[in-house]
Amino acid sequence: MTERRARRKPGENRALLLQAGLNEFGLYGYHGTSTARIAARAGVPQPHVYANFSGKPELFFACLDGACELLSSAPSDTDSREAAALLVYQAIATANDPDHGPKIREQLDAAGYLEGEYRDRVLLSAAAQLTRGALVAPARVLG
């Protein structure tokens, strides 16, 4: 008989999926990752992605909201900020996507990431991480 894991608290799977999505989308972009990879990183069965989000786009936009919020808040741990910067970087790169670009641009514009010094600092931070080949460590849970 296999050992059963303890039941998670309500909302815990959602928080784990948001955290995993922050990392996966940040590292591989919207088109470079899948809900299966996100679920695996979160340690939850893939059907839980669809129990918590209508699909990959809704998960991405929730992660982008969390990343923008994290970057605009008081400084937190470095790993979290780096993961958030990578996700914003990937979102900017996807902003011309014909299907999701308008909503991505709307979110980035509302957070001040479409232009200006704030955007440039985030882009430089994310580009530095990518050029040194840094993998994002698990960051704090968004939610």
Secondary structure, DSSP 8 states (H G I E B T S, - for coil): ---------TTHHHHHHHHHHHHHHHHHTTTT--HHHHHHHHTS-THHHHHHSSSHHHHHHHHHHHHHHHHHSS---HHHHHHHHHHHHHHHHTTT-TTTHHHHHHHHHHHT-SSSHHHHHHHHHHHHHHHTT----------
